[in-house]
Amino acid sequence: MARLYLRQLLAGRDFALGDAAATQMQNFVYLIGDRDVGECLVVDPAWGVRDLMRVAEADDMKIVGALATHYHPDHVGGTMFGFTVEGLPTLMELCPCPVHVHKLEAAGVRQVTGLSKSDLVEHDSGDRVTVGGVEIELLHTPGHTPGSQCFRVKDALVAGDTLFLQGCGRVDLPGGDVDEMYYTLTQRLASLPDDTVLFPGHAYGGENAPLGVVRRTNPYLQVKDLETWRRHH
């Protein structure tokens, strides 16, 4: 069995069952860890924290940290559209652990979750976080939010709301930036090999696929210049 432990979990199907909002939002949560040591990190824990902990426990894994792609409540918990999403505060209550965020996203995460500065570990692009013998590279990918980040582990890219199989993250929300998203998609992520498997933050157009396929089939990756991009956003 491979040492790398990577579980992709869909809200409303694999956890948070019966939650209509979770089912509608189609969020993915990820568990990334080292099977040999039985430890993992949870990416964007929201909607059903106890369920996520039970999934890890059933796989003989213990959650020892969290990774946040960005500060929106459907990824880290908080209030949105008039309802409250369970997230990091519940995780910290049940399983106190470090929460890894990009330094430009830390204030947003604190604002929507109520976590304190000491709960968060702030990072720059290119930083690496290890769990057991598994190393995760943190890539700063602004556009959806100023401090959005993706996580690269071996031949997988956990992309949050930066890139979906069909489409990319919205840029019309607070902190969104049309130009930065274009540079993220055409420059910051362009060097990743085609055989890197994209694992998105939502099930928009599918669950996962090699980047080579996504580059051929995602219309947002077909735009050839910034002016055209701006006109469509």
Residue frames as a rotation matrix with the C-alpha (Angstrom) as fourth column:
MET 1
0.576 0.818 0.000 0.00
0.818 -0.576 0.000 0.00
0.000 0.000 -1.000 0.00
ALA 2
0.006 -0.571 0.821 1.28
0.475 -0.721 -0.505 3.46
0.880 0.393 0.267 -0.85
ARG 3
-0.606 -0.323 -0.727 2.54
0.795 -0.240 -0.557 5.57
0.005 -0.916 0.402 2.01
LEU 4
-0.962 0.256 0.098 0.63
-0.242 -0.961 0.131 8.64
0.128 0.102 0.986 0.80
TYR 5
-0.449 0.885 -0.120 -2.89
0.824 0.358 -0.440 8.83
-0.346 -0.297 -0.890 2.17
LEU 6
-0.956 0.197 -0.215 -5.20
-0.261 -0.908 0.329 11.06
-0.130 0.371 0.920 0.10
ARG 7
-0.470 0.873 0.130 -8.97
0.822 0.486 -0.297 10.98
-0.322 -0.033 -0.946 0.59
GLN 8
-0.937 0.304 0.172 -11.35
-0.171 -0.829 0.533 13.15
0.305 0.469 0.829 -1.44
LEU 9
-0.621 0.730 -0.287 -14.67
0.729 0.404 -0.553 13.64
-0.288 -0.552 -0.783 0.36
LEU 10
-0.712 0.446 0.543 -17.76
0.173 -0.638 0.751 15.34
0.680 0.628 0.377 -1.09
ALA 11
-0.904 0.418 0.091 -20.06
-0.264 -0.377 -0.888 17.26
-0.336 -0.827 0.451 1.24
GLY 12
-0.036 0.990 -0.137 -23.57
-0.938 -0.081 -0.338 15.86
-0.345 0.116 0.931 1.26
ARG 13
0.555 0.179 -0.812 -22.43
-0.578 0.785 -0.222 12.50
0.598 0.593 0.539 -0.11
ASP 14
-0.005 -0.691 -0.723 -19.44
0.283 0.692 -0.664 11.32
0.959 -0.208 0.192 1.92
PHE 15
-0.696 -0.108 -0.710 -20.09
0.718 -0.145 -0.681 13.44
-0.029 -0.984 0.178 5.02
ALA 16
-0.810 0.478 -0.340 -22.65
-0.313 -0.843 -0.437 16.00
-0.495 -0.248 0.833 6.23
LEU 17
-0.849 0.523 0.077 -25.35
0.423 0.584 0.693 13.66
0.318 0.621 -0.716 4.95
GLY 18
0.023 0.973 -0.228 -28.81
0.995 -0.001 0.097 15.19
0.094 -0.229 -0.969 4.86
ASP 19
-0.156 -0.150 -0.976 -27.46
0.369 -0.926 0.083 18.75
-0.916 -0.347 0.200 4.92
ALA 20
0.643 0.536 0.548 -29.22
0.681 -0.072 -0.729 20.43
-0.351 0.841 -0.411 1.99
ALA 21
0.876 -0.352 -0.330 -26.86
-0.406 -0.907 -0.109 23.39
-0.261 0.229 -0.938 1.88
ALA 22
-0.076 -0.947 0.312 -23.77
-0.487 0.308 0.817 21.16
-0.870 -0.090 -0.484 1.96
THR 23
-0.014 0.145 0.989 -25.21
0.626 0.773 -0.104 19.03
-0.780 0.618 -0.102 -0.83
GLN 24
0.885 0.425 0.187 -25.99
0.416 -0.548 -0.726 22.08
-0.206 0.720 -0.662 -2.94
MET 25
0.702 -0.646 -0.300 -22.56
-0.581 -0.763 0.284 23.69
-0.413 -0.026 -0.911 -2.43
GLN 26
0.959 -0.266 -0.099 -20.68
0.149 0.770 -0.620 20.53
0.241 0.580 0.778 -3.53
ASN 27
0.479 -0.825 0.301 -17.58
-0.874 -0.480 0.074 21.26
0.083 -0.299 -0.951 -1.44
PHE 28
0.559 -0.443 -0.701 -14.71
0.223 0.894 -0.387 18.82
0.798 0.060 0.599 -1.36
VAL 29
0.654 -0.500 0.568 -12.69
-0.739 -0.262 0.620 18.23
-0.161 -0.825 -0.541 1.80
TYR 30
0.471 -0.584 -0.661 -9.40
-0.244 0.634 -0.734 16.36
0.847 0.507 0.156 1.67
LEU 31
0.853 -0.371 0.366 -7.41
-0.281 0.263 0.923 14.24
-0.439 -0.890 0.120 4.09
ILE 32
0.613 -0.743 -0.269 -3.70
-0.275 0.119 -0.954 14.11
0.741 0.659 -0.131 3.27
GLY 33
0.628 -0.363 0.688 -1.31
-0.739 -0.003 0.673 12.09
-0.242 -0.932 -0.270 5.36
ASP 34
-0.374 -0.838 -0.398 1.20
-0.816 0.501 -0.288 9.31
0.441 0.217 -0.871 5.93
ARG 35
0.605 0.673 -0.426 -0.24
-0.434 0.727 0.532 5.83
0.667 -0.137 0.732 6.36
ASP 36
-0.030 -0.713 -0.700 2.94
0.340 0.652 -0.678 4.60
0.940 -0.258 0.223 8.04
VAL 37
-0.940 -0.340 -0.018 2.59
0.147 -0.359 -0.922 6.98
0.307 -0.869 0.388 10.98
GLY 38
-0.292 0.925 -0.242 -1.22
0.932 0.332 0.146 7.21
0.216 -0.182 -0.959 10.90
GLU 39
-0.229 0.175 -0.957 -1.39
0.449 -0.854 -0.264 10.99
-0.864 -0.490 0.117 10.80
CYS 40
-0.240 0.202 0.949 -3.07
0.947 -0.166 0.275 13.36
0.213 0.965 -0.152 8.36
LEU 41
-0.875 0.080 -0.477 -3.96
0.025 -0.977 -0.210 16.98
-0.483 -0.196 0.853 7.71
VAL 42
-0.010 0.933 0.359 -7.48
0.875 0.182 -0.449 18.03
-0.485 0.309 -0.818 6.76
VAL 43
-0.936 -0.286 0.203 -7.93
0.351 -0.744 0.569 20.52
-0.012 0.603 0.797 3.92
ASP 44
-0.711 0.657 0.249 -10.82
-0.491 -0.718 0.493 23.00
0.503 0.228 0.834 4.30
PRO 45
-0.813 0.414 -0.409 -12.68
0.559 0.752 -0.350 21.28
0.163 -0.513 -0.843 7.15
ALA 46
-0.767 0.642 0.008 -16.27
-0.627 -0.747 -0.222 22.50
-0.136 -0.175 0.975 6.97
TRP 47
-0.159 0.883 -0.442 -19.90
-0.746 0.185 0.639 21.29
0.646 0.431 0.630 7.03
GLY 48
0.858 0.495 -0.136 -19.40
-0.313 0.715 0.625 18.15
0.407 -0.494 0.768 9.11
VAL 49
0.035 -0.962 0.271 -16.27
-0.891 -0.153 -0.428 18.13
0.453 -0.227 -0.862 11.27
ARG 50
-0.005 0.000 1.000 -17.22
-0.743 0.669 -0.003 15.14
-0.669 -0.743 -0.003 13.40
ASP 51
0.921 0.344 0.182 -17.98
-0.115 0.688 -0.716 13.17
-0.372 0.639 0.673 10.24
LEU 52
0.621 -0.751 -0.226 -14.54
-0.474 -0.131 -0.871 14.05
0.624 0.648 -0.437 8.87
MET 53
-0.196 -0.688 0.699 -12.89
-0.981 0.130 -0.147 12.91
0.011 -0.714 -0.700 12.09
ARG 54
0.370 0.404 0.837 -14.81
-0.457 0.863 -0.215 9.63
-0.809 -0.303 0.504 11.92
VAL 55
0.972 -0.078 -0.223 -13.67
-0.181 0.359 -0.916 9.03
0.151 0.930 0.335 8.34
ALA 56
0.145 -0.987 0.065 -10.06
-0.760 -0.153 -0.632 9.54
0.634 0.042 -0.772 9.39
GLU 57
-0.178 -0.185 0.966 -10.46
-0.901 0.425 -0.084 7.28
-0.395 -0.886 -0.243 12.42
ALA 58
0.751 0.530 0.394 -12.05
-0.318 0.813 -0.488 4.55
-0.579 0.241 0.779 10.29
ASP 59
0.828 -0.528 -0.188 -8.92
-0.079 0.222 -0.972 4.66
0.555 0.820 0.142 8.13
ASP 60
0.610 -0.581 -0.538 -6.72
0.788 0.372 0.491 4.43
-0.085 -0.724 0.684 11.24
MET 61
-0.303 -0.665 0.683 -5.61
0.649 -0.668 -0.363 8.02
0.698 0.333 0.634 10.75
LYS 62
0.175 0.285 -0.942 -5.47
0.892 -0.450 0.029 10.88
-0.416 -0.846 -0.333 13.25
ILE 63
0.602 0.078 0.795 -5.97
0.509 -0.804 -0.307 14.52
0.615 0.589 -0.524 12.21
VAL 64
0.131 -0.669 -0.731 -2.97
0.943 -0.143 0.300 16.52
-0.305 -0.729 0.612 13.43
GLY 65
-0.670 -0.344 -0.658 -3.41
0.180 -0.935 0.305 19.76
-0.720 0.086 0.689 11.49
ALA 66
0.465 0.845 0.264 -5.49
0.598 -0.080 -0.798 21.71
-0.653 0.528 -0.543 9.00
LEU 67
-0.794 -0.587 0.161 -4.75
0.497 -0.471 0.729 23.40
-0.352 0.659 0.665 5.69
ALA 68
0.250 0.889 -0.383 -6.93
0.365 -0.453 -0.813 26.28
-0.897 0.063 -0.438 4.50
THR 69
-0.212 -0.289 0.934 -7.10
0.977 -0.034 0.211 27.11
-0.029 0.957 0.289 0.79
HIS 70
-0.698 0.038 0.715 -8.89
0.114 -0.980 0.163 30.42
0.707 0.195 0.680 1.51
TYR 71
-0.994 0.103 0.037 -11.10
-0.064 -0.266 -0.962 32.17
-0.089 -0.958 0.271 4.03
HIS 72
-0.417 0.906 -0.076 -14.62
-0.676 -0.254 0.692 31.71
0.607 0.340 0.718 2.60
PRO 73
-0.209 0.356 0.911 -17.01
-0.932 0.208 -0.295 30.16
-0.295 -0.911 0.289 5.14
ASP 74
0.822 0.544 -0.170 -17.90
-0.570 0.781 -0.256 27.15
-0.007 0.307 0.952 2.98
HIS 75
0.388 -0.762 -0.519 -14.24
-0.039 0.549 -0.835 26.12
0.921 0.344 0.184 3.31
VAL 76
-0.675 -0.731 -0.098 -13.32
0.112 0.029 -0.993 27.10
0.729 -0.681 0.063 6.88
GLY 77
-0.192 0.689 -0.699 -16.65
0.977 0.202 -0.069 27.69
0.094 -0.696 -0.712 8.62
GLY 78
-0.915 -0.032 -0.402 -18.55
0.136 -0.963 -0.231 30.84
-0.380 -0.266 0.886 9.44
THR 79
0.011 0.993 -0.119 -21.72
0.327 -0.116 -0.938 32.62
-0.945 -0.029 -0.326 8.40
MET 80
-0.952 -0.228 -0.205 -22.74
-0.120 -0.341 0.933 33.01
-0.282 0.912 0.297 4.76
PHE 81
-0.683 0.723 -0.108 -26.05
-0.163 -0.006 0.987 33.67
0.712 0.691 0.122 2.99
GLY 82
0.010 0.757 0.653 -27.79
-0.847 -0.341 0.408 33.83
0.531 -0.557 0.638 6.34
PHE 83
0.956 0.259 -0.141 -26.75
-0.140 0.819 0.557 30.43
0.259 -0.512 0.819 7.70
THR 84
0.348 -0.848 0.400 -23.76
-0.903 -0.187 0.388 29.21
-0.254 -0.496 -0.830 9.66
VAL 85
0.640 -0.270 -0.720 -21.33
-0.261 0.805 -0.533 26.58
0.723 0.529 0.444 8.40
GLU 86
0.899 -0.384 0.212 -19.50
-0.071 0.351 0.934 24.42
-0.433 -0.854 0.288 10.91
GLY 87
0.750 -0.661 -0.032 -15.75
-0.015 0.032 -0.999 24.52
0.661 0.750 0.014 10.41
LEU 88
-0.169 -0.982 -0.080 -12.41
0.108 0.062 -0.992 25.32
0.980 -0.176 0.095 11.99
PRO 89
-0.247 0.057 0.967 -13.81
-0.875 -0.442 -0.197 26.43
0.416 -0.895 0.159 15.38
THR 90
0.788 0.571 0.230 -15.39
-0.616 0.728 0.301 23.01
0.004 -0.379 0.925 15.85
LEU 91
0.608 -0.649 -0.457 -12.19
0.226 0.693 -0.684 21.27
0.761 0.313 0.568 14.74
MET 92
-0.352 -0.805 0.477 -10.15
-0.265 -0.403 -0.876 23.32
0.898 -0.434 -0.071 17.24
GLU 93
0.124 0.491 0.862 -12.62
-0.981 -0.068 0.179 22.42
0.147 -0.868 0.474 19.99
LEU 94
0.923 0.352 0.153 -12.56
-0.367 0.926 0.083 18.69
-0.113 -0.133 0.985 19.28
CYS 95
0.634 -0.727 0.262 -9.03
0.762 0.646 -0.051 18.30
-0.132 0.232 0.964 17.95
PRO 96
0.820 -0.316 -0.477 -6.77
-0.210 -0.942 0.263 21.30
-0.532 -0.116 -0.839 18.70
CYS 97
0.235 -0.730 0.641 -4.13
0.839 0.485 0.245 21.55
-0.490 0.481 0.727 15.98
PRO 98
-0.523 -0.479 -0.705 -2.20
0.061 -0.846 0.530 24.09
-0.850 0.234 0.471 13.88
VAL 99
0.609 0.715 0.343 -4.07
0.518 -0.032 -0.855 25.68
-0.600 0.698 -0.390 10.98
HIS 100
-0.476 -0.876 0.075 -1.85
0.558 -0.235 0.796 26.50
-0.679 0.421 0.601 8.00
VAL 101
0.707 0.705 0.052 -2.84
0.542 -0.494 -0.680 29.58
-0.454 0.510 -0.731 5.98
HIS 102
-0.043 -0.670 0.741 -1.20
0.849 -0.415 -0.327 31.93
0.527 0.615 0.587 3.53
LYS 103
-0.661 -0.318 -0.680 -0.08
0.700 -0.589 -0.404 35.11
-0.272 -0.743 0.612 5.29
LEU 104
-0.947 0.317 0.044 -2.38
-0.264 -0.851 0.455 37.25
0.181 0.420 0.889 3.11
GLU 105
-0.190 0.917 -0.351 -5.39
-0.066 0.345 0.936 35.13
0.979 0.201 -0.005 4.10
ALA 106
-0.702 -0.178 -0.689 -4.81
0.584 0.410 -0.700 34.99
0.407 -0.894 -0.184 7.85
ALA 107
-0.930 0.364 -0.049 -6.87
-0.272 -0.772 -0.575 38.08
-0.248 -0.521 0.817 8.69
GLY 108
-0.301 0.853 -0.426 -9.81
-0.818 -0.001 0.576 36.79
0.491 0.521 0.698 6.63
VAL 109
-0.255 0.156 -0.954 -9.70
0.222 0.970 0.099 33.38
0.941 -0.187 -0.282 8.30
ARG 110
-0.889 -0.099 -0.446 -9.65
0.456 -0.109 -0.884 34.99
0.039 -0.989 0.142 11.75
GLN 111
-0.804 0.593 -0.037 -12.53
-0.590 -0.804 -0.074 37.28
-0.074 -0.038 0.997 10.83
VAL 112
-0.085 0.853 -0.515 -14.93
-0.752 0.284 0.594 34.59
0.653 0.438 0.618 9.61
THR 113
0.068 0.071 -0.995 -14.00
0.254 0.963 0.086 31.87
0.965 -0.259 0.047 12.13
GLY 114
0.814 0.196 0.546 -13.12
-0.411 -0.470 0.781 33.82
0.410 -0.861 -0.302 15.26
LEU 115
0.638 -0.671 -0.378 -9.85
0.734 0.678 0.035 31.94
0.232 -0.300 0.925 15.62
SER 116
0.819 -0.423 -0.387 -6.97
-0.077 -0.750 0.656 33.74
-0.568 -0.508 -0.647 17.26
LYS 117
0.584 -0.679 -0.445 -3.66
-0.779 -0.314 -0.544 34.66
0.229 0.664 -0.712 15.68
SER 118
-0.307 -0.765 0.566 -1.93
-0.888 0.444 0.118 31.97
-0.341 -0.466 -0.816 17.74
ASP 119
0.372 0.521 0.768 -4.16
-0.173 0.852 -0.494 29.27
-0.912 0.050 0.407 16.17
LEU 120
0.993 0.116 -0.011 -2.76
-0.017 0.055 -0.998 29.99
-0.116 0.992 0.056 12.71
VAL 121
-0.001 -0.992 0.125 0.58
0.441 0.112 0.890 29.25
-0.897 0.056 0.438 11.08
GLU 122
0.760 0.303 -0.574 1.18
-0.267 -0.661 -0.702 31.85
-0.592 0.687 -0.421 8.37
HIS 123
0.123 -0.672 0.730 3.03
0.606 0.633 0.481 30.85
-0.786 0.383 0.485 5.20
ASP 124
-0.074 -0.226 -0.971 4.64
-0.718 -0.664 0.209 32.17
-0.692 0.713 -0.113 2.04
SER 125
0.867 0.316 -0.384 4.42
-0.497 0.525 -0.690 30.52
-0.017 0.790 0.613 -1.37
GLY 126
0.218 -0.802 -0.556 6.85
-0.431 0.432 -0.792 27.63
0.876 0.413 -0.251 -1.65
ASP 127
-0.301 -0.249 0.920 6.71
-0.951 0.150 -0.270 26.74
-0.070 -0.957 -0.282 2.03
ARG 128
-0.290 0.164 -0.943 6.43
-0.263 0.934 0.243 23.06
0.920 0.319 -0.228 2.84
VAL 129
0.078 0.394 0.916 4.42
-0.995 0.084 0.049 21.34
-0.057 -0.915 0.398 5.52
THR 130
-0.611 -0.341 -0.714 5.19
-0.425 0.903 -0.067 17.75
0.668 0.263 -0.697 6.46
VAL 131
0.405 0.648 0.645 3.00
-0.909 0.361 0.209 15.09
-0.098 -0.671 0.735 8.01
GLY 132
0.734 -0.323 0.598 5.03
0.148 0.935 0.324 12.01
-0.663 -0.149 0.733 8.82
GLY 133
-0.359 -0.907 0.220 7.23
0.398 0.064 0.915 11.48
-0.844 0.416 0.338 5.77
VAL 134
0.111 0.505 0.856 4.81
0.994 -0.074 -0.085 13.17
0.021 0.860 -0.510 3.35
GLU 135
-0.680 -0.424 -0.599 5.72
0.425 -0.893 0.150 16.67
-0.598 -0.152 0.787 2.20
ILE 136
0.357 0.850 0.387 3.11
0.914 -0.232 -0.333 19.16
-0.194 0.473 -0.860 0.99
GLU 137
-0.774 -0.622 0.116 4.15
0.629 -0.737 0.247 22.24
-0.068 0.264 0.962 -0.98
LEU 138
0.182 0.820 -0.543 2.09
0.654 -0.513 -0.556 25.40
-0.734 -0.254 -0.630 -0.53
LEU 139
-0.645 -0.339 0.685 1.57
0.761 -0.372 0.532 27.42
0.075 0.864 0.498 -3.72
HIS 140
-0.415 0.483 -0.771 0.23
0.147 -0.801 -0.581 30.98
-0.898 -0.355 0.261 -3.53
THR 141
-0.734 0.255 0.630 -2.46
0.674 0.163 0.720 31.30
0.081 0.953 -0.292 -6.22
PRO 142
-0.588 0.512 -0.626 -4.26
0.104 -0.719 -0.687 34.64
-0.802 -0.469 0.370 -5.79
GLY 143
-0.920 0.392 0.004 -7.28
-0.077 -0.191 0.979 35.65
0.385 0.900 0.205 -7.84
HIS 144
-0.012 0.925 -0.380 -10.28
0.536 0.326 0.779 34.17
0.844 -0.194 -0.500 -6.04
THR 145
0.974 0.124 -0.192 -8.97
0.229 -0.540 0.810 35.77
-0.003 -0.833 -0.554 -2.83
PRO 146
0.637 -0.767 0.080 -5.65
-0.711 -0.624 -0.324 37.55
0.299 0.150 -0.943 -2.08
GLY 147
-0.260 -0.793 0.551 -4.21
-0.940 0.339 0.044 34.62
-0.221 -0.507 -0.833 -0.13
SER 148
0.836 0.548 -0.025 -5.70
-0.531 0.797 -0.288 31.65
-0.138 0.254 0.957 -1.95
GLN 149
-0.296 -0.955 0.015 -3.31
-0.918 0.289 0.273 28.71
-0.265 0.067 -0.962 -2.01
CYS 150
0.692 0.356 -0.628 -3.07
-0.548 0.825 -0.135 25.29
0.470 0.438 0.766 -3.61
PHE 151
0.298 -0.557 0.775 -1.37
-0.717 0.406 0.567 22.25
-0.631 -0.725 -0.278 -2.11
ARG 152
0.430 -0.255 -0.866 0.94
-0.721 0.481 -0.499 20.07
0.544 0.839 0.023 -4.16
VAL 153
0.138 -0.372 0.918 1.72
-0.724 0.595 0.350 16.61
-0.676 -0.713 -0.187 -2.86
LYS 154
-0.401 -0.434 0.807 3.57
0.267 0.787 0.556 14.22
-0.876 0.439 -0.199 -5.15
ASP 155
-0.946 0.029 0.324 1.58
0.317 -0.137 0.938 14.15
0.071 0.990 0.120 -8.43
ALA 156
0.036 0.997 -0.074 -1.58
0.978 -0.020 0.208 15.71
0.206 -0.080 -0.975 -6.96
LEU 157
-0.914 -0.186 0.359 -2.70
0.131 -0.976 -0.172 19.35
0.383 -0.111 0.917 -6.77
VAL 158
-0.123 0.863 -0.489 -5.41
0.989 0.066 -0.134 20.20
-0.083 -0.500 -0.862 -4.25
ALA 159
-0.673 -0.313 0.670 -6.60
0.615 -0.740 0.272 23.48
0.411 0.595 0.691 -5.70
GLY 160
-0.582 0.504 -0.638 -9.43
0.402 -0.504 -0.764 24.85
-0.707 -0.702 0.091 -3.55
ASP 161
0.540 0.841 0.009 -11.40
0.482 -0.301 -0.823 27.45
-0.689 0.449 -0.569 -5.50
THR 162
-0.253 -0.689 -0.680 -8.50
-0.366 -0.582 0.726 28.43
-0.896 0.432 -0.105 -7.75
LEU 163
-0.585 -0.015 -0.811 -9.28
-0.800 0.172 0.574 25.93
0.131 0.985 -0.113 -10.49
PHE 164
0.146 0.685 0.714 -12.09
-0.480 0.680 -0.554 23.45
-0.865 -0.263 0.428 -11.16
LEU 165
-0.417 -0.240 0.877 -12.36
0.532 0.718 0.449 20.82
-0.737 0.654 -0.172 -13.87
GLN 166
-0.106 0.421 0.901 -14.72
0.880 -0.381 0.282 23.23
0.462 0.823 -0.330 -15.63
GLY 167
0.737 0.377 0.561 -14.16
0.178 -0.909 0.377 26.85
0.652 -0.178 -0.737 -14.69
CYS 168
-0.507 -0.839 -0.200 -12.19
0.520 -0.112 -0.847 28.68
0.688 -0.533 0.493 -12.03
GLY 169
-0.334 0.354 -0.874 -12.95
0.898 -0.163 -0.409 30.57
-0.287 -0.921 -0.263 -8.83
ARG 170
0.643 0.652 0.402 -15.10
0.724 -0.689 -0.039 33.68
0.252 0.316 -0.915 -8.96
VAL 171
-0.538 -0.843 0.009 -13.31
0.814 -0.522 -0.253 37.01
0.218 -0.129 0.967 -9.04
ASP 172
-0.270 0.540 0.798 -16.33
0.060 -0.817 0.573 39.23
0.961 0.203 0.188 -8.29
LEU 173
0.698 0.417 -0.582 -16.35
0.578 0.152 0.802 38.60
0.423 -0.896 -0.134 -4.54
PRO 174
0.899 -0.384 0.211 -14.48
-0.439 -0.791 0.426 40.79
0.004 -0.475 -0.880 -2.00
GLY 175
0.215 -0.918 0.333 -10.75
-0.447 0.210 0.869 40.30
-0.868 -0.336 -0.365 -2.52
GLY 176
0.493 0.005 0.870 -11.19
0.633 0.684 -0.363 38.82
-0.597 0.730 0.334 -5.99
ASP 177
0.057 -0.571 -0.819 -8.83
-0.438 -0.751 0.494 40.06
-0.897 0.331 -0.293 -8.67
VAL 178
0.918 0.396 -0.027 -9.39
-0.176 0.346 -0.922 39.46
-0.356 0.851 0.387 -12.39
ASP 179
0.531 -0.774 -0.345 -5.77
-0.705 -0.177 -0.687 40.04
0.471 0.608 -0.639 -13.41
GLU 180
-0.292 -0.672 0.680 -4.28
-0.929 0.368 -0.035 37.95
-0.227 -0.642 -0.732 -10.60
MET 181
0.380 0.483 0.789 -6.51
-0.267 0.874 -0.407 35.00
-0.886 -0.056 0.461 -11.53
TYR 182
0.957 -0.074 -0.279 -5.29
-0.269 0.120 -0.956 35.23
0.104 0.990 0.095 -15.13
TYR 183
0.114 -0.993 0.002 -1.65
-0.868 -0.101 -0.486 35.23
0.483 0.054 -0.874 -13.98
THR 184
-0.122 -0.093 0.988 -2.32
-0.761 0.648 -0.033 32.33
-0.638 -0.755 -0.150 -11.62
LEU 185
0.662 0.507 0.552 -3.83
-0.088 0.784 -0.614 30.18
-0.744 0.358 0.564 -14.35
THR 186
0.974 -0.226 -0.011 -1.42
-0.004 0.032 -0.999 31.11
0.226 0.974 0.031 -17.15
GLN 187
0.196 -0.963 0.184 1.82
-0.554 -0.264 -0.789 31.52
0.809 0.053 -0.586 -15.19
ARG 188
-0.155 -0.331 0.931 1.81
-0.987 0.079 -0.137 30.29
-0.028 -0.940 -0.340 -11.59
LEU 189
0.283 0.334 0.899 0.23
-0.406 0.891 -0.203 26.91
-0.869 -0.308 0.388 -12.39
ALA 190
0.764 0.106 -0.636 1.46
-0.644 0.081 -0.761 26.65
-0.029 0.991 0.130 -15.97
SER 191
-0.176 -0.953 -0.247 4.69
-0.920 0.249 -0.303 24.88
0.351 0.174 -0.920 -15.05
LEU 192
-0.127 0.170 0.977 2.94
-0.652 0.728 -0.211 21.93
-0.748 -0.664 0.019 -13.41
PRO 193
-0.945 -0.322 -0.058 3.19
-0.258 0.625 0.737 18.73
-0.201 0.711 -0.674 -15.49
ASP 194
-0.344 0.845 -0.409 0.19
-0.787 -0.022 0.616 17.49
0.512 0.534 0.673 -17.47
ASP 195
-0.198 0.262 -0.944 0.10
0.188 0.956 0.226 14.28
0.962 -0.133 -0.239 -15.43
THR 196
-0.997 -0.016 0.080 -0.48
-0.071 -0.311 -0.948 16.21
0.040 -0.950 0.309 -12.20
VAL 197
-0.392 0.911 -0.130 -3.98
0.759 0.400 0.514 15.28
0.520 0.103 -0.848 -11.01
LEU 198
-0.735 0.233 0.637 -6.24
-0.339 -0.940 -0.047 18.23
0.588 -0.250 0.769 -10.19
PHE 199
-0.383 0.643 -0.663 -8.38
0.881 0.470 -0.053 17.86
0.278 -0.604 -0.747 -7.06
PRO 200
-0.484 0.198 0.853 -10.69
0.099 -0.955 0.278 20.91
0.870 0.219 0.442 -6.93
GLY 201
-0.985 0.106 0.136 -12.55
-0.161 -0.285 -0.945 22.60
-0.061 -0.953 0.298 -4.08
HIS 202
-0.077 0.995 0.062 -15.98
-0.638 -0.002 -0.770 21.95
-0.766 -0.099 0.635 -5.62
ALA 203
-0.419 0.003 0.908 -17.42
0.433 0.880 0.196 19.26
-0.798 0.475 -0.370 -7.89
TYR 204
0.409 0.508 -0.758 -17.94
-0.405 -0.643 -0.649 21.67
-0.818 0.573 -0.057 -10.76
GLY 205
0.470 -0.160 -0.868 -17.58
-0.870 0.082 -0.486 19.55
0.149 0.984 -0.101 -13.88
GLY 206
0.515 -0.270 -0.813 -16.16
0.012 0.951 -0.309 16.51
0.857 0.149 0.493 -12.15
GLU 207
0.993 -0.058 -0.104 -14.16
0.112 0.158 0.981 15.22
-0.040 -0.986 0.163 -9.20
ASN 208
0.253 -0.955 -0.156 -10.56
-0.301 -0.231 0.925 15.00
-0.919 -0.188 -0.346 -10.43
ALA 209
0.938 -0.016 0.347 -8.61
0.330 0.353 -0.876 14.74
-0.108 0.935 0.337 -13.66
PRO 210
-0.036 -0.998 0.057 -5.05
0.932 -0.013 0.363 15.11
-0.362 0.066 0.930 -14.99
LEU 211
0.028 -0.010 -1.000 -4.11
0.050 -0.999 0.011 18.73
-0.998 -0.051 -0.028 -15.64
GLY 212
-0.916 -0.399 -0.025 -3.38
-0.024 -0.009 1.000 17.83
-0.399 0.917 -0.001 -19.26
VAL 213
-0.470 0.838 0.277 -7.05
0.860 0.365 0.356 16.94
0.198 0.405 -0.893 -19.72
VAL 214
0.284 0.583 -0.761 -8.22
0.745 -0.634 -0.207 20.01
-0.603 -0.509 -0.614 -17.83
ARG 215
-0.420 -0.534 -0.734 -6.02
-0.035 -0.798 0.601 22.25
-0.907 0.278 0.316 -19.98
ARG 216
-0.987 0.048 0.150 -7.68
0.156 0.168 0.973 20.88
0.022 0.985 -0.174 -23.12
THR 217
-0.405 0.914 -0.034 -11.27
0.743 0.350 0.570 20.91
0.533 0.206 -0.821 -21.89
ASN 218
0.056 0.401 -0.914 -11.63
0.851 -0.498 -0.166 23.83
-0.522 -0.769 -0.369 -19.44
PRO 219
0.496 0.190 0.848 -12.64
0.769 -0.549 -0.327 26.93
0.403 0.814 -0.418 -21.44
TYR 220
0.989 -0.122 -0.088 -11.09
-0.053 -0.831 0.554 29.23
-0.141 -0.543 -0.828 -18.86
LEU 221
0.201 -0.970 0.135 -7.68
0.105 0.159 0.982 27.83
-0.974 -0.184 0.133 -19.76
GLN 222
0.149 -0.090 0.985 -8.18
0.961 0.248 -0.123 28.55
-0.233 0.965 0.123 -23.46
VAL 223
0.971 0.232 -0.064 -8.01
0.218 -0.959 -0.180 32.37
-0.103 0.161 -0.982 -23.15
LYS 224
0.411 -0.867 0.280 -4.79
0.869 0.281 -0.407 33.53
0.274 0.411 0.869 -24.76
ASP 225
-0.558 -0.637 0.532 -4.38
0.445 -0.771 -0.456 37.12
0.700 -0.018 0.714 -23.58
LEU 226
-0.787 0.146 -0.600 -5.22
0.560 -0.240 -0.793 39.34
-0.260 -0.960 0.107 -20.64
GLU 227
-0.828 0.492 -0.269 -7.46
-0.533 -0.840 0.105 41.75
-0.174 0.230 0.957 -22.56
THR 228
-0.362 0.706 -0.608 -9.72
-0.338 0.509 0.792 38.93
0.869 0.492 0.054 -23.72
TRP 229
-0.542 0.081 -0.836 -9.78
0.689 0.613 -0.387 37.56
0.481 -0.786 -0.388 -20.18
ARG 230
-0.920 0.153 -0.362 -10.83
0.136 -0.741 -0.658 40.93
-0.369 -0.654 0.660 -18.78
ARG 231
-0.667 0.693 -0.274 -13.69
-0.689 -0.434 0.580 41.22
0.284 0.575 0.767 -21.25
HIS 232
-0.157 0.596 -0.787 -15.09
-0.026 0.794 0.607 37.89
0.987 0.115 -0.109 -20.12
HIS 233
-0.271 0.023 -0.962 -14.83
0.913 0.323 -0.249 38.75
0.305 -0.946 -0.109 -16.42
